[in-house]
């Protein structure tokens, strides 16, 4: 249970919400190791929004305190990750050595000894990219496949892919997207959607690699590549077939909605044709939802047909 002092400090922070400069100034005074973590976290939340320059020294001092004995003082890197968010708008080129240490931090905690500095490396990479794109590029290429990415979040590989995409480093992204072996769906998807300027002669190899994927996230990235390519839409035959026969309902919904929203005439016609013929109840519902975005007499007519196909199922559920 929070102490009376803690409650008072948190209350004072909240009371100053309408006076951001005073709130930020108070938050700086709370960035010390002697304060409870919930108080420090609340102060960092304030400072992450305030971009309050006088907070820089206190943020760096507290970061160094935790980093000095990371596994003991900040197991799981929770405080360092929060400090990075507040640090980013105040970062300067002379911070690079500290960021390089962070982007190379690996911590294995008992009892499972699972690597726990994933988001620390990702957050540090983002700030490093703000300050030194060349160094960030090399570390992003390393973190794209450092062997310790989290299978649930995709981090830090997901952030690495985004950093590489921001620098137009298509070769590294293409290499990851074409890998046969242990890859992460979120990361593959990010690589695919970031390759919209790649030579068109390379697109068929990516299409062949991922067209049969059973991972909806990968398929969505593939759709984004094909639809948004600078010479696209590409892969029309594949897109047409998926709109008629696609098996993954999440990917099917995304494709139908995106095609309607983009308004490409040929692909919209494919959606309309597929919708006229569709009998699967789940896909009928998706098509009816998608066509609600299209205000034309033909779309309205087909949507009415789709809704009529759904009525028997609705009555059965009652």
Beta strands, then each sheet from edge to edge (+ up, - down):
strand 1: 108-109
strand 2: 114-115
sheet 1: 1+ 2-
end
